[in-house]
């Protein structure tokens, strides 16, 4: 173990560290490529899932709102007819 440390110190001291000598190298390129491939697969999967979603159309939403309003009117009419009248 004592032999490894002096060799590492010699190697670091042999090459000056600056922007020209320090590069990401093959490992950096491999990591970047793996992230790029993973992103492509995730985007494809997301596109497939988004196509499966059945979003309601605007006309369907308007129809549902109209039906709710009509049901509320009918319920109010039925409630007012069944309530006893107050003759004071």
C-alpha positions in Angstrom: 0.0 0.0 0.0 2.9 2.3 0.7 4.2 1.8 -2.8 1.0 2.9 -4.5 0.7 6.3 -2.9 4.2 7.6 -4.0 3.5 6.3 -7.6 0.2 8.2 -7.7 1.9 11.3 -6.4 4.5 11.0 -9.1 1.8 10.6 -11.8 -0.2 13.6 -10.7 2.9 15.7 -10.5 4.2 14.6 -13.9 1.3 16.1 -15.9 0.2 19.7 -15.3 -3.6 19.7 -14.7 -5.4 22.4 -16.8 -8.2 22.6 -19.2 -6.1 21.1 -22.0 -5.0 18.0 -20.1 -8.2 17.2 -18.2 -11.0 15.9 -20.4 -14.1 13.7 -19.7 -12.6 10.9 -21.8 -14.3 7.7 -22.8 -16.1 7.3 -19.4 -17.7 10.7 -19.7 -18.8 10.0 -23.3 -20.2 6.6 -22.3 -22.2 8.1 -19.4 -23.5 10.9 -21.7 -24.5 8.3 -24.4 -26.3 6.1 -21.8 -28.3 9.1 -20.5 -29.2 10.0 -24.1 -30.4 6.5 -24.9 -32.4 6.4 -21.6 -34.0 9.8 -22.5 -35.0 8.5 -25.9 -36.7 5.4 -24.5 -38.5 7.5 -21.8 -39.8 9.9 -24.4 -41.1 7.1 -26.5 -42.8 5.5 -23.6 -44.3 8.7 -22.5 -45.7 9.3 -26.0 -47.3 5.9 -26.0 -48.9 6.5 -22.6 -50.2 10.0 -23.7 -51.9 8.5 -26.7 -53.8 6.1 -24.5 -55.4 8.9 -22.5 -59.0 9.6 -23.4 -59.4 13.3 -22.8 -63.0 14.5 -22.9 -63.9 16.8 -25.8 -65.3 20.3 -25.3 -68.7 19.3 -26.5 -68.9 16.5 -24.0 -68.0 18.8 -21.2 -70.7 21.3 -22.2 -73.2 18.4 -22.4 -72.4 17.2 -18.9 -72.7 20.7 -17.5 -76.1 21.1 -19.1 -77.3 17.8 -17.8 -76.1 18.7 -14.3 -78.0 22.0 -14.5 -81.2 20.3 -15.7 -80.9 17.7 -12.9 -80.5 20.5 -10.4 -83.6 22.3 -11.8 -85.7 19.1 -11.6 -84.6 18.5 -8.1 -85.5 22.0 -7.0 -88.8 21.7 -8.7 -89.6 18.4 -7.0 -88.5 19.8 -3.6 -90.6 22.9 -4.0 -93.7 20.9 -5.0 -93.4 18.5 -2.1 -92.9 21.2 0.5 -96.0 22.3 2.4 -97.2 25.8 1.7 -97.3 28.3 4.5 -100.6 30.2 4.5 -100.3 32.8 7.2 
